[in-house]
């Protein structure tokens, strides 16, 4: 986890493997391999990937 300046603020740990699933409409889904579910309506954190000022950005929205 990092702040807006990409400074590390928290270690997310190495308890499980994680992956990012990209969709053609610019959306992304973050998954923990142990909890992988093919239906994006059931699991995974959501986000949107986009370009701003020649930088790649990902905004996420999730609840624990």
mmCIF file as Biopython writes it, N, C-alpha, C and O atoms, coordinates in Angstrom:
data_model
#
loop_
_atom_site.group_PDB
_atom_site.id
_atom_site.type_symbol
_atom_site.label_atom_id
_atom_site.label_alt_id
_atom_site.label_comp_id
_atom_site.label_asym_id
_atom_site.label_entity_id
_atom_site.label_seq_id
_atom_site.pdbx_PDB_ins_code
_atom_site.Cartn_x
_atom_site.Cartn_y
_atom_site.Cartn_z
_atom_site.occupancy
_atom_site.B_iso_or_equiv
_atom_site.auth_seq_id
_atom_site.auth_asym_id
_atom_site.pdbx_PDB_model_num
ATOM 1   N N  . UNK A ? 1  ? 0.860   -1.178  0.000   1.0 0.0 1  A 1 
ATOM 2   C CA . UNK A ? 1  ? 0.000   0.000   0.000   1.0 0.0 1  A 1 
ATOM 3   C C  . UNK A ? 1  ? 0.897   1.229   0.000   1.0 0.0 1  A 1 
ATOM 4   O O  . UNK A ? 1  ? 1.919   1.266   0.685   1.0 0.0 1  A 1 
ATOM 5   N N  . UNK A ? 2  ? 0.502   2.239   -0.779  1.0 0.0 2  A 1 
ATOM 6   C CA . UNK A ? 2  ? 1.316   3.448   -0.910  1.0 0.0 2  A 1 
ATOM 7   C C  . UNK A ? 2  ? 0.419   4.678   -0.889  1.0 0.0 2  A 1 
ATOM 8   O O  . UNK A ? 2  ? -0.778  4.596   -1.166  1.0 0.0 2  A 1 
ATOM 9   N N  . UNK A ? 3  ? 1.015   5.818   -0.556  1.0 0.0 3  A 1 
ATOM 10  C CA . UNK A ? 3  ? 0.270   7.071   -0.605  1.0 0.0 3  A 1 
ATOM 11  C C  . UNK A ? 3  ? 0.297   7.627   -2.035  1.0 0.0 3  A 1 
ATOM 12  O O  . UNK A ? 3  ? 0.830   6.982   -2.938  1.0 0.0 3  A 1 
ATOM 13  N N  . UNK A ? 4  ? -0.269  8.807   -2.243  1.0 0.0 4  A 1 
ATOM 14  C CA . UNK A ? 4  ? -0.363  9.371   -3.592  1.0 0.0 4  A 1 
ATOM 15  C C  . UNK A ? 4  ? 0.989   9.690   -4.209  1.0 0.0 4  A 1 
ATOM 16  O O  . UNK A ? 4  ? 1.076   9.893   -5.420  1.0 0.0 4  A 1 
ATOM 17  N N  . UNK A ? 5  ? 2.048   9.739   -3.403  1.0 0.0 5  A 1 
ATOM 18  C CA . UNK A ? 5  ? 3.397   9.984   -3.910  1.0 0.0 5  A 1 
ATOM 19  C C  . UNK A ? 5  ? 4.194   8.686   -4.041  1.0 0.0 5  A 1 
ATOM 20  O O  . UNK A ? 5  ? 5.411   8.715   -4.225  1.0 0.0 5  A 1 
ATOM 21  N N  . UNK A ? 6  ? 3.508   7.557   -3.945  1.0 0.0 6  A 1 
ATOM 22  C CA . UNK A ? 6  ? 4.102   6.226   -4.087  1.0 0.0 6  A 1 
ATOM 23  C C  . UNK A ? 6  ? 5.072   5.872   -2.967  1.0 0.0 6  A 1 
ATOM 24  O O  . UNK A ? 6  ? 5.960   5.040   -3.153  1.0 0.0 6  A 1 
ATOM 25  N N  . UNK A ? 7  ? 4.907   6.495   -1.814  1.0 0.0 7  A 1 
ATOM 26  C CA . UNK A ? 7  ? 5.691   6.137   -0.635  1.0 0.0 7  A 1 
ATOM 27  C C  . UNK A ? 7  ? 4.976   5.008   0.090   1.0 0.0 7  A 1 
ATOM 28  O O  . UNK A ? 7  ? 3.779   5.098   0.366   1.0 0.0 7  A 1 
ATOM 29  N N  . UNK A ? 8  ? 5.709   3.952   0.396   1.0 0.0 8  A 1 
ATOM 30  C CA . UNK A ? 8  ? 5.109   2.807   1.071   1.0 0.0 8  A 1 
ATOM 31  C C  . UNK A ? 8  ? 4.570   3.225   2.433   1.0 0.0 8  A 1 
ATOM 32  O O  . UNK A ? 8  ? 5.280   3.844   3.225   1.0 0.0 8  A 1 
ATOM 33  N N  . UNK A ? 9  ? 3.320   2.886   2.699   1.0 0.0 9  A 1 
ATOM 34  C CA . UNK A ? 9  ? 2.712   3.215   3.989   1.0 0.0 9  A 1 
ATOM 35  C C  . UNK A ? 9  ? 2.326   1.967   4.778   1.0 0.0 9  A 1 
ATOM 36  O O  . UNK A ? 9  ? 2.147   2.029   5.995   1.0 0.0 9  A 1 
ATOM 37  N N  . UNK A ? 10 ? 2.199   0.831   4.083   1.0 0.0 10 A 1 
ATOM 38  C CA . UNK A ? 10 ? 1.802   -0.396  4.771   1.0 0.0 10 A 1 
ATOM 39  C C  . UNK A ? 10 ? 2.203   -1.598  3.931   1.0 0.0 10 A 1 
ATOM 40  O O  . UNK A ? 10 ? 2.083   -1.578  2.706   1.0 0.0 10 A 1 
ATOM 41  N N  . UNK A ? 11 ? 2.673   -2.628  4.588   1.0 0.0 11 A 1 
ATOM 42  C CA . UNK A ? 11 ? 3.012   -3.869  3.918   1.0 0.0 11 A 1 
ATOM 43  C C  . UNK A ? 11 ? 1.738   -4.701  3.803   1.0 0.0 11 A 1 
ATOM 44  O O  . UNK A ? 11 ? 1.060   -4.938  4.802   1.0 0.0 11 A 1 
ATOM 45  N N  . UNK A ? 12 ? 1.411   -5.143  2.595   1.0 0.0 12 A 1 
ATOM 46  C CA . UNK A ? 12 ? 0.196   -5.941  2.430   1.0 0.0 12 A 1 
ATOM 47  C C  . UNK A ? 12 ? 0.427   -7.402  2.773   1.0 0.0 12 A 1 
ATOM 48  O O  . UNK A ? 12 ? -0.516  -8.192  2.803   1.0 0.0 12 A 1 
ATOM 49  N N  . UNK A ? 13 ? 1.653   -7.760  3.028   1.0 0.0 13 A 1 
ATOM 50  C CA . UNK A ? 13 ? 1.953   -9.122  3.458   1.0 0.0 13 A 1 
ATOM 51  C C  . UNK A ? 13 ? 2.173   -10.062 2.293   1.0 0.0 13 A 1 
ATOM 52  O O  . UNK A ? 13 ? 1.949   -9.722  1.131   1.0 0.0 13 A 1 
ATOM 53  N N  . UNK A ? 14 ? 2.615   -11.243 2.641   1.0 0.0 14 A 1 
ATOM 54  C CA . UNK A ? 14 ? 2.882   -12.265 1.640   1.0 0.0 14 A 1 
ATOM 55  C C  . UNK A ? 14 ? 2.128   -13.537 1.988   1.0 0.0 14 A 1 
ATOM 56  O O  . UNK A ? 14 ? 2.601   -14.637 1.701   1.0 0.0 14 A 1 
ATOM 57  N N  . UNK A ? 15 ? 0.958   -13.397 2.604   1.0 0.0 15 A 1 
ATOM 58  C CA . UNK A ? 15 ? 0.201   -14.549 3.059   1.0 0.0 15 A 1 
ATOM 59  C C  . UNK A ? 15 ? -0.402  -15.355 1.914   1.0 0.0 15 A 1 
ATOM 60  O O  . UNK A ? 15 ? -0.506  -16.578 2.013   1.0 0.0 15 A 1 
ATOM 61  N N  . UNK A ? 16 ? -0.803  -14.690 0.822   1.0 0.0 16 A 1 
ATOM 62  C CA . UNK A ? 16 ? -1.369  -15.368 -0.352  1.0 0.0 16 A 1 
ATOM 63  C C  . UNK A ? 16 ? -0.903  -14.655 -1.609  1.0 0.0 16 A 1 
ATOM 64  O O  . UNK A ? 16 ? -0.535  -13.481 -1.572  1.0 0.0 16 A 1 
ATOM 65  N N  . UNK A ? 17 ? -0.921  -15.375 -2.718  1.0 0.0 17 A 1 
ATOM 66  C CA . UNK A ? 17 ? -0.621  -14.748 -4.000  1.0 0.0 17 A 1 
ATOM 67  C C  . UNK A ? 17 ? -1.800  -13.881 -4.412  1.0 0.0 17 A 1 
ATOM 68  O O  . UNK A ? 17 ? -2.951  -14.204 -4.118  1.0 0.0 17 A 1 
ATOM 69  N N  . UNK A ? 18 ? -1.509  -12.785 -5.090  1.0 0.0 18 A 1 
ATOM 70  C CA . UNK A ? 18 ? -2.550  -11.867 -5.541  1.0 0.0 18 A 1 
ATOM 71  C C  . UNK A ? 18 ? -2.391  -11.617 -7.030  1.0 0.0 18 A 1 
ATOM 72  O O  . UNK A ? 18 ? -1.299  -11.767 -7.578  1.0 0.0 18 A 1 
ATOM 73  N N  . UNK A ? 19 ? -3.488  -11.233 -7.687  1.0 0.0 19 A 1 
ATOM 74  C CA . UNK A ? 19 ? -3.411  -10.889 -9.099  1.0 0.0 19 A 1 
ATOM 75  C C  . UNK A ? 19 ? -4.408  -9.780  -9.408  1.0 0.0 19 A 1 
ATOM 76  O O  . UNK A ? 19 ? -5.328  -9.517  -8.634  1.0 0.0 19 A 1 
ATOM 77  N N  . UNK A ? 20 ? -4.208  -9.138  -10.551 1.0 0.0 20 A 1 
ATOM 78  C CA . UNK A ? 20 ? -5.104  -8.083  -11.031 1.0 0.0 20 A 1 
ATOM 79  C C  . UNK A ? 20 ? -5.723  -8.563  -12.338 1.0 0.0 20 A 1 
ATOM 80  O O  . UNK A ? 20 ? -5.013  -9.003  -13.242 1.0 0.0 20 A 1 
ATOM 81  N N  . UNK A ? 21 ? -7.039  -8.478  -12.432 1.0 0.0 21 A 1 
ATOM 82  C CA . UNK A ? 21 ? -7.753  -8.851  -13.645 1.0 0.0 21 A 1 
ATOM 83  C C  . UNK A ? 21 ? -8.181  -7.562  -14.343 1.0 0.0 21 A 1 
ATOM 84  O O  . UNK A ? 21 ? -8.838  -6.717  -13.736 1.0 0.0 21 A 1 
ATOM 85  N N  . UNK A ? 22 ? -7.811  -7.409  -15.619 1.0 0.0 22 A 1 
ATOM 86  C CA . UNK A ? 22 ? -8.122  -6.208  -16.391 1.0 0.0 22 A 1 
ATOM 87  C C  . UNK A ? 22 ? -9.289  -6.471  -17.332 1.0 0.0 22 A 1 
ATOM 88  O O  . UNK A ? 22 ? -9.389  -7.549  -17.917 1.0 0.0 22 A 1 
ATOM 89  N N  . UNK A ? 23 ? -10.167 -5.491  -17.478 1.0 0.0 23 A 1 
ATOM 90  C CA . UNK A ? 23 ? -11.313 -5.577  -18.376 1.0 0.0 23 A 1 
ATOM 91  C C  . UNK A ? 23 ? -11.168 -4.548  -19.489 1.0 0.0 23 A 1 
ATOM 92  O O  . UNK A ? 23 ? -10.531 -3.512  -19.299 1.0 0.0 23 A 1 
ATOM 93  N N  . UNK A ? 24 ? -11.754 -4.828  -20.645 1.0 0.0 24 A 1 
ATOM 94  C CA . UNK A ? 24 ? -11.629 -3.940  -21.801 1.0 0.0 24 A 1 
ATOM 95  C C  . UNK A ? 24 ? -12.204 -2.548  -21.557 1.0 0.0 24 A 1 
ATOM 96  O O  . UNK A ? 24 ? -11.772 -1.592  -22.200 1.0 0.0 24 A 1 
ATOM 97  N N  . UNK A ? 25 ? -13.160 -2.409  -20.650 1.0 0.0 25 A 1 
ATOM 98  C CA . UNK A ? 25 ? -13.791 -1.113  -20.401 1.0 0.0 25 A 1 
ATOM 99  C C  . UNK A ? 25 ? -12.993 -0.237  -19.429 1.0 0.0 25 A 1 
ATOM 100 O O  . UNK A ? 25 ? -13.480 0.808   -18.997 1.0 0.0 25 A 1 
ATOM 101 N N  . UNK A ? 26 ? -11.767 -0.660  -19.084 1.0 0.0 26 A 1 
ATOM 102 C CA . UNK A ? 26 ? -10.925 0.131   -18.193 1.0 0.0 26 A 1 
ATOM 103 C C  . UNK A ? 26 ? -11.059 -0.206  -16.729 1.0 0.0 26 A 1 
ATOM 104 O O  . UNK A ? 26 ? -10.393 0.404   -15.892 1.0 0.0 26 A 1 
ATOM 105 N N  . UNK A ? 27 ? -11.899 -1.159  -16.400 1.0 0.0 27 A 1 
ATOM 106 C CA . UNK A ? 27 ? -12.057 -1.549  -15.002 1.0 0.0 27 A 1 
ATOM 107 C C  . UNK A ? 27 ? -11.057 -2.634  -14.639 1.0 0.0 27 A 1 
ATOM 108 O O  . UNK A ? 27 ? -10.560 -3.357  -15.502 1.0 0.0 27 A 1 
ATOM 109 N N  . UNK A ? 28 ? -10.773 -2.734  -13.355 1.0 0.0 28 A 1 
ATOM 110 C CA . UNK A ? 28 ? -9.868  -3.758  -12.852 1.0 0.0 28 A 1 
ATOM 111 C C  . UNK A ? 28 ? -10.481 -4.426  -11.631 1.0 0.0 28 A 1 
ATOM 112 O O  . UNK A ? 28 ? -11.349 -3.863  -10.964 1.0 0.0 28 A 1 
ATOM 113 N N  . UNK A ? 29 ? -10.015 -5.632  -11.353 1.0 0.0 29 A 1 
ATOM 114 C CA . UNK A ? 29 ? -10.447 -6.356  -10.159 1.0 0.0 29 A 1 
ATOM 115 C C  . UNK A ? 29 ? -9.210  -6.971  -9.528  1.0 0.0 29 A 1 
ATOM 116 O O  . UNK A ? 29 ? -8.401  -7.592  -10.217 1.0 0.0 29 A 1 
ATOM 117 N N  . UNK A ? 30 ? -9.060  -6.802  -8.231  1.0 0.0 30 A 1 
ATOM 118 C CA . UNK A ? 30 ? -7.925  -7.326  -7.480  1.0 0.0 30 A 1 
ATOM 119 C C  . UNK A ? 30 ? -8.386  -8.581  -6.740  1.0 0.0 30 A 1 
ATOM 120 O O  . UNK A ? 30 ? -9.395  -8.560  -6.036  1.0 0.0 30 A 1 
ATOM 121 N N  . UNK A ? 31 ? -7.641  -9.669  -6.905  1.0 0.0 31 A 1 
ATOM 122 C CA . UNK A ? 31 ? -8.040  -10.941 -6.328  1.0 0.0 31 A 1 
ATOM 123 C C  . UNK A ? 31 ? -6.926  -11.555 -5.504  1.0 0.0 31 A 1 
ATOM 124 O O  . UNK A ? 31 ? -5.744  -11.401 -5.813  1.0 0.0 31 A 1 
ATOM 125 N N  . UNK A ? 32 ? -7.318  -12.249 -4.457  1.0 0.0 32 A 1 
ATOM 126 C CA . UNK A ? 32 ? -6.406  -13.135 -3.739  1.0 0.0 32 A 1 
ATOM 127 C C  . UNK A ? 32 ? -6.637  -14.517 -4.327  1.0 0.0 32 A 1 
ATOM 128 O O  . UNK A ? 32 ? -7.780  -14.960 -4.437  1.0 0.0 32 A 1 
ATOM 129 N N  . UNK A ? 33 ? -5.579  -15.195 -4.702  1.0 0.0 33 A 1 
ATOM 130 C CA . UNK A ? 33 ? -5.713  -16.476 -5.380  1.0 0.0 33 A 1 
ATOM 131 C C  . UNK A ? 33 ? -6.548  -17.470 -4.572  1.0 0.0 33 A 1 
ATOM 132 O O  . UNK A ? 33 ? -7.321  -18.232 -5.153  1.0 0.0 33 A 1 
ATOM 133 N N  . UNK A ? 34 ? -6.409  -17.477 -3.266  1.0 0.0 34 A 1 
ATOM 134 C CA . UNK A ? 34 ? -7.168  -18.414 -2.436  1.0 0.0 34 A 1 
ATOM 135 C C  . UNK A ? 34 ? -8.673  -18.178 -2.513  1.0 0.0 34 A 1 
ATOM 136 O O  . UNK A ? 34 ? -9.452  -19.099 -2.267  1.0 0.0 34 A 1 
ATOM 137 N N  . UNK A ? 35 ? -9.099  -16.951 -2.853  1.0 0.0 35 A 1 
ATOM 138 C CA . UNK A ? 35 ? -10.521 -16.624 -2.879  1.0 0.0 35 A 1 
ATOM 139 C C  . UNK A ? 35 ? -11.015 -16.349 -4.293  1.0 0.0 35 A 1 
ATOM 140 O O  . UNK A ? 35 ? -12.026 -15.669 -4.472  1.0 0.0 35 A 1 
ATOM 141 N N  . UNK A ? 36 ? -10.326 -16.859 -5.286  1.0 0.0 36 A 1 
ATOM 142 C CA . UNK A ? 36 ? -10.685 -16.562 -6.669  1.0 0.0 36 A 1 
ATOM 143 C C  . UNK A ? 36 ? -12.073 -17.088 -7.000  1.0 0.0 36 A 1 
ATOM 144 O O  . UNK A ? 36 ? -12.384 -18.251 -6.743  1.0 0.0 36 A 1 
ATOM 145 N N  . UNK A ? 37 ? -12.887 -16.241 -7.559  1.0 0.0 37 A 1 
ATOM 146 C CA . UNK A ? 37 ? -14.255 -16.563 -7.951  1.0 0.0 37 A 1 
ATOM 147 C C  . UNK A ? 37 ? -14.455 -15.967 -9.341  1.0 0.0 37 A 1 
ATOM 148 O O  . UNK A ? 37 ? -14.188 -14.779 -9.525  1.0 0.0 37 A 1 
ATOM 149 N N  . UNK A ? 38 ? -14.912 -16.735 -10.322 1.0 0.0 38 A 1 
ATOM 150 C CA . UNK A ? 38 ? -15.049 -16.201 -11.672 1.0 0.0 38 A 1 
ATOM 151 C C  . UNK A ? 38 ? -16.086 -15.076 -11.803 1.0 0.0 38 A 1 
ATOM 152 O O  . UNK A ? 38 ? -15.998 -14.265 -12.725 1.0 0.0 38 A 1 
ATOM 153 N N  . UNK A ? 39 ? -17.047 -15.019 -10.908 1.0 0.0 39 A 1 
ATOM 154 C CA . UNK A ? 39 ? -18.085 -13.987 -10.983 1.0 0.0 39 A 1 
ATOM 155 C C  . UNK A ? 39 ? -17.605 -12.714 -10.288 1.0 0.0 39 A 1 
ATOM 156 O O  . UNK A ? 39 ? -17.467 -12.703 -9.064  1.0 0.0 39 A 1 
ATOM 157 N N  . UNK A ? 40 ? -17.342 -11.623 -11.052 1.0 0.0 40 A 1 
ATOM 158 C CA . UNK A ? 40 ? -16.851 -10.392 -10.435 1.0 0.0 40 A 1 
ATOM 159 C C  . UNK A ? 40 ? -17.866 -9.719  -9.516  1.0 0.0 40 A 1 
ATOM 160 O O  . UNK A ? 40 ? -17.507 -8.804  -8.775  1.0 0.0 40 A 1 
ATOM 161 N N  . UNK A ? 41 ? -19.106 -10.145 -9.549  1.0 0.0 41 A 1 
ATOM 162 C CA . UNK A ? 41 ? -20.117 -9.578  -8.647  1.0 0.0 41 A 1 
ATOM 163 C C  . UNK A ? 41 ? -20.012 -10.166 -7.244  1.0 0.0 41 A 1 
ATOM 164 O O  . UNK A ? 41 ? -20.631 -9.650  -6.313  1.0 0.0 41 A 1 
ATOM 165 N N  . UNK A ? 42 ? -19.235 -11.243 -7.078  1.0 0.0 42 A 1 
ATOM 166 C CA . UNK A ? 42 ? -19.169 -11.919 -5.792  1.0 0.0 42 A 1 
ATOM 167 C C  . UNK A ? 42 ? -17.906 -11.621 -5.008  1.0 0.0 42 A 1 
ATOM 168 O O  . UNK A ? 42 ? -17.971 -11.478 -3.787  1.0 0.0 42 A 1 
ATOM 169 N N  . UNK A ? 43 ? -16.748 -11.522 -5.669  1.0 0.0 43 A 1 
ATOM 170 C CA . UNK A ? 43 ? -15.494 -11.338 -4.945  1.0 0.0 43 A 1 
ATOM 171 C C  . UNK A ? 43 ? -14.591 -10.344 -5.648  1.0 0.0 43 A 1 
ATOM 172 O O  . UNK A ? 43 ? -14.812 -9.994  -6.807  1.0 0.0 43 A 1 
ATOM 173 N N  . UNK A ? 44 ? -13.583 -9.900  -4.941  1.0 0.0 44 A 1 
ATOM 174 C CA . UNK A ? 44 ? -12.558 -9.031  -5.512  1.0 0.0 44 A 1 
ATOM 175 C C  . UNK A ? 44 ? -12.819 -7.556  -5.229  1.0 0.0 44 A 1 
ATOM 176 O O  . UNK A ? 44 ? -13.961 -7.109  -5.125  1.0 0.0 44 A 1 
ATOM 177 N N  . UNK A ? 45 ? -11.718 -6.821  -5.108  1.0 0.0 45 A 1 
ATOM 178 C CA . UNK A ? 45 ? -11.810 -5.370  -4.951  1.0 0.0 45 A 1 
ATOM 179 C C  . UNK A ? 45 ? -11.917 -4.763  -6.343  1.0 0.0 45 A 1 
ATOM 180 O O  . UNK A ? 45 ? -11.346 -5.302  -7.292  1.0 0.0 45 A 1 
ATOM 181 N N  . UNK A ? 46 ? -12.626 -3.668  -6.484  1.0 0.0 46 A 1 
ATOM 182 C CA . UNK A ? 46 ? -12.865 -3.064  -7.792  1.0 0.0 46 A 1 
ATOM 183 C C  . UNK A ? 46 ? -12.024 -1.811  -7.986  1.0 0.0 46 A 1 
ATOM 184 O O  . UNK A ? 46 ? -11.542 -1.213  -7.024  1.0 0.0 46 A 1 
ATOM 185 N N  . UNK A ? 47 ? -11.855 -1.424  -9.252  1.0 0.0 47 A 1 
ATOM 186 C CA . UNK A ? 47 ? -11.127 -0.213  -9.550  1.0 0.0 47 A 1 
ATOM 187 C C  . UNK A ? 47 ? -11.275 0.177   -11.010 1.0 0.0 47 A 1 
ATOM 188 O O  . UNK A ? 47 ? -11.885 -0.538  -11.804 1.0 0.0 47 A 1 
ATOM 189 N N  . UNK A ? 48 ? -10.706 1.322   -11.344 1.0 0.0 48 A 1 
ATOM 190 C CA . UNK A ? 48 ? -10.696 1.835   -12.709 1.0 0.0 48 A 1 
ATOM 191 C C  . UNK A ? 48 ? -9.264  2.225   -13.036 1.0 0.0 48 A 1 
ATOM 192 O O  . UNK A ? 48 ? -8.592  2.868   -12.231 1.0 0.0 48 A 1 
ATOM 193 N N  . UNK A ? 49 ? -8.794  1.833   -14.228 1.0 0.0 49 A 1 
ATOM 194 C CA . UNK A ? 49 ? -7.449  2.175   -14.662 1.0 0.0 49 A 1 
ATOM 195 C C  . UNK A ? 49 ? -7.556  3.231   -15.750 1.0 0.0 49 A 1 
ATOM 196 O O  . UNK A ? 49 ? -8.407  3.124   -16.633 1.0 0.0 49 A 1 
ATOM 197 N N  . UNK A ? 50 ? -6.697  4.257   -15.698 1.0 0.0 50 A 1 
ATOM 198 C CA . UNK A ? 50 ? -6.760  5.342   -16.669 1.0 0.0 50 A 1 
ATOM 199 C C  . UNK A ? 50 ? -5.415  6.063   -16.729 1.0 0.0 50 A 1 
ATOM 200 O O  . UNK A ? 50 ? -4.537  5.846   -15.894 1.0 0.0 50 A 1 
ATOM 201 N N  . UNK A ? 51 ? -5.277  6.914   -17.724 1.0 0.0 51 A 1 
ATOM 202 C CA . UNK A ? 51 ? -4.065  7.708   -17.894 1.0 0.0 51 A 1 
ATOM 203 C C  . UNK A ? 51 ? -4.369  9.159   -17.534 1.0 0.0 51 A 1 
ATOM 204 O O  . UNK A ? 51 ? -5.392  9.708   -17.944 1.0 0.0 51 A 1 
ATOM 205 N N  . UNK A ? 52 ? -3.470  9.775   -16.763 1.0 0.0 52 A 1 
ATOM 206 C CA . UNK A ? 52 ? -3.625  11.178  -16.384 1.0 0.0 52 A 1 
ATOM 207 C C  . UNK A ? 52 ? -2.240  11.805  -16.364 1.0 0.0 52 A 1 
ATOM 208 O O  . UNK A ? 52 ? -1.348  11.324  -15.666 1.0 0.0 52 A 1 
ATOM 209 N N  . UNK A ? 53 ? -2.058  12.881  -17.129 1.0 0.0 53 A 1 
ATOM 210 C CA . UNK A ? 53 ? -0.764  13.563  -17.221 1.0 0.0 53 A 1 
ATOM 211 C C  . UNK A ? 53 ? 0.360   12.588  -17.571 1.0 0.0 53 A 1 
ATOM 212 O O  . UNK A ? 53 ? 1.431   12.618  -16.965 1.0 0.0 53 A 1 
ATOM 213 N N  . UNK A ? 54 ? 0.105   11.730  -18.549 1.0 0.0 54 A 1 
ATOM 214 C CA . UNK A ? 54 ? 1.072   10.734  -19.024 1.0 0.0 54 A 1 
ATOM 215 C C  . UNK A ? 54 ? 1.501   9.738   -17.951 1.0 0.0 54 A 1 
ATOM 216 O O  . UNK A ? 54 ? 2.578   9.151   -18.049 1.0 0.0 54 A 1 
ATOM 217 N N  . UNK A ? 55 ? 0.678   9.544   -16.941 1.0 0.0 55 A 1 
ATOM 218 C CA . UNK A ? 55 ? 0.950   8.559   -15.897 1.0 0.0 55 A 1 
ATOM 219 C C  . UNK A ? 55 ? -0.220  7.583   -15.810 1.0 0.0 55 A 1 
ATOM 220 O O  . UNK A ? 55 ? -1.378  7.977   -15.943 1.0 0.0 55 A 1 
ATOM 221 N N  . UNK A ? 56 ? 0.086   6.337   -15.589 1.0 0.0 56 A 1 
ATOM 222 C CA . UNK A ? 56 ? -0.944  5.312   -15.431 1.0 0.0 56 A 1 
ATOM 223 C C  . UNK A ? 56 ? -1.481  5.360   -14.002 1.0 0.0 56 A 1 
ATOM 224 O O  . UNK A ? 56 ? -0.705  5.324   -13.047 1.0 0.0 56 A 1 
ATOM 225 N N  . UNK A ? 57 ? -2.793  5.442   -13.851 1.0 0.0 57 A 1 
ATOM 226 C CA . UNK A ? 57 ? -3.429  5.554   -12.538 1.0 0.0 57 A 1 
ATOM 227 C C  . UNK A ? 57 ? -4.415  4.403   -12.354 1.0 0.0 57 A 1 
ATOM 228 O O  . UNK A ? 57 ? -5.023  3.951   -13.324 1.0 0.0 57 A 1 
ATOM 229 N N  . UNK A ? 58 ? -4.575  3.931   -11.136 1.0 0.0 58 A 1 
ATOM 230 C CA . UNK A ? 58 ? -5.602  2.974   -10.779 1.0 0.0 58 A 1 
ATOM 231 C C  . UNK A ? 58 ? -6.297  3.475   -9.521  1.0 0.0 58 A 1 
ATOM 232 O O  . UNK A ? 58 ? -5.666  3.602   -8.472  1.0 0.0 58 A 1 
ATOM 233 N N  . UNK A ? 59 ? -7.573  3.755   -9.616  1.0 0.0 59 A 1 
ATOM 234 C CA . UNK A ? 59 ? -8.366  4.144   -8.444  1.0 0.0 59 A 1 
ATOM 235 C C  . UNK A ? 59 ? -9.130  2.900   -7.995  1.0 0.0 59 A 1 
ATOM 236 O O  . UNK A ? 59 ? -9.759  2.225   -8.809  1.0 0.0 59 A 1 
ATOM 237 N N  . UNK A ? 60 ? -9.073  2.604   -6.706  1.0 0.0 60 A 1 
ATOM 238 C CA . UNK A ? 60 ? -9.751  1.432   -6.188  1.0 0.0 60 A 1 
ATOM 239 C C  . UNK A ? 60 ? -10.861 1.812   -5.230  1.0 0.0 60 A 1 
ATOM 240 O O  . UNK A ? 60 ? -10.857 2.887   -4.631  1.0 0.0 60 A 1 
ATOM 241 N N  . UNK A ? 61 ? -11.806 0.904   -5.103  1.0 0.0 61 A 1 
ATOM 242 C CA . UNK A ? 61 ? -12.910 1.088   -4.166  1.0 0.0 61 A 1 
ATOM 243 C C  . UNK A ? 61 ? -13.259 -0.286  -3.616  1.0 0.0 61 A 1 
ATOM 244 O O  . UNK A ? 61 ? -13.601 -1.193  -4.374  1.0 0.0 61 A 1 
ATOM 245 N N  . UNK A ? 62 ? -13.173 -0.441  -2.301  1.0 0.0 62 A 1 
ATOM 246 C CA . UNK A ? 62 ? -13.463 -1.732  -1.714  1.0 0.0 62 A 1 
ATOM 247 C C  . UNK A ? 62 ? -13.784 -1.573  -0.234  1.0 0.0 62 A 1 
ATOM 248 O O  . UNK A ? 62 ? -13.539 -0.527  0.367   1.0 0.0 62 A 1 
ATOM 249 N N  . UNK A ? 63 ? -14.330 -2.624  0.328   1.0 0.0 63 A 1 
ATOM 250 C CA . UNK A ? 63 ? -14.627 -2.669  1.762   1.0 0.0 63 A 1 
ATOM 251 C C  . UNK A ? 63 ? -14.109 -3.983  2.305   1.0 0.0 63 A 1 
ATOM 252 O O  . UNK A ? 63 ? -14.126 -5.000  1.611   1.0 0.0 63 A 1 
ATOM 253 N N  . UNK A ? 64 ? -13.652 -3.965  3.534   1.0 0.0 64 A 1 
ATOM 254 C CA . UNK A ? 64 ? -13.191 -5.193  4.179   1.0 0.0 64 A 1 
ATOM 255 C C  . UNK A ? 64 ? -14.243 -5.671  5.149   1.0 0.0 64 A 1 
ATOM 256 O O  . UNK A ? 64 ? -14.059 -6.697  5.805   1.0 0.0 64 A 1 
#
